[in-house]
Amino acid sequence: MALNLIKLCVGCESPQQLEEWIARRLADKARMGQPQEHFHTTRMVPKRLDDLSGGSLYWVIKGMVQCRQRLLEVRPFTDGEGISRCHLVLEPELVLTEWQPRRPFQGWRYLKIEDAPADRGASRSEELPDHLRRELTELGLM
């Protein structure tokens, strides 16, 4: 069964801000002559690597799952202090999702395909301001 990961996007206010951050990091890498790949470093290495093939990393922003990035590769490594870590190599493009409330948690969690929010299509809900979308989602009306 294919799996996804879910993680809090700490310090980020919106998917647009996350996109800007990704673009800035990729531009910095280009200036330094580094490979043009986007990754997120995390301490815990997923044990179910084979199940993550074809999955995504879903981002919780301001208490709501709001977007995802396709997971391309998981690269475990040991840092200079001997701590096991990994790079979650991600597709740089964000895919907006339907909003789904999530309580705070530490690190990342596995997210089953059937529990993941759907990608957001071209619907009228995209025209709503974020504060209204948040209220409607919390009330279970979206």
ChimeraX attribute file (.defattr): number of C-alpha atoms within 10 A of each C-alpha:
attribute: neighborCount
match mode: 1-to-1
recipient: residues
	/A:1	8
	/A:2	15
	/A:3	20
	/A:4	22
	/A:5	22
	/A:6	21
	/A:7	20
	/A:8	22
	/A:9	17
	/A:10	10
	/A:11	10
	/A:12	15
	/A:13	11
	/A:14	15
	/A:15	19
	/A:16	12
	/A:17	12
	/A:18	18
	/A:19	14
	/A:20	11
	/A:21	13
	/A:22	18
	/A:23	15
	/A:24	12
	/A:25	16
	/A:26	18
	/A:27	14
	/A:28	13
	/A:29	15
	/A:30	13
	/A:31	9
	/A:32	9
	/A:33	9
	/A:34	11
	/A:35	9
	/A:36	13
	/A:37	14
	/A:38	18
	/A:39	20
	/A:40	11
	/A:41	14
	/A:42	15
	/A:43	16
	/A:44	14
	/A:45	18
	/A:46	20
	/A:47	8
	/A:48	11
	/A:49	13
	/A:50	12
	/A:51	13
	/A:52	22
	/A:53	17
	/A:54	13
	/A:55	20
	/A:56	24
	/A:57	27
	/A:58	29
	/A:59	26
	/A:60	25
	/A:61	22
	/A:62	19
	/A:63	16
	/A:64	20
	/A:65	23
	/A:66	23
	/A:67	25
	/A:68	27
	/A:69	19
	/A:70	20
	/A:71	21
	/A:72	18
	/A:73	18
	/A:74	20
	/A:75	15
	/A:76	17
	/A:77	14
	/A:78	11
	/A:79	11
	/A:80	7
	/A:81	6
	/A:82	8
	/A:83	11
	/A:84	14
	/A:85	17
	/A:86	21
	/A:87	18
	/A:88	22
	/A:89	19
	/A:90	20
	/A:91	18
	/A:92	17
	/A:93	13
	/A:94	20
	/A:95	16
	/A:96	21
	/A:97	19
	/A:98	20
	/A:99	23
	/A:100	20
	/A:101	18
	/A:102	14
	/A:103	9
	/A:104	12
	/A:105	10
	/A:106	7
	/A:107	11
	/A:108	18
	/A:109	15
	/A:110	15
	/A:111	19
	/A:112	14
	/A:113	15
	/A:114	8
	/A:115	9
	/A:116	19
	/A:117	18
	/A:118	14
	/A:119	14
	/A:120	15
	/A:121	11
	/A:122	8
	/A:123	8
	/A:124	7
	/A:125	14
	/A:126	13
	/A:127	9
	/A:128	11
	/A:129	9
	/A:130	12
	/A:131	9
	/A:132	11
	/A:133	18
	/A:134	19
	/A:135	12
	/A:136	13
	/A:137	16
	/A:138	14
	/A:139	9
	/A:140	10
	/A:141	8
	/A:142	13
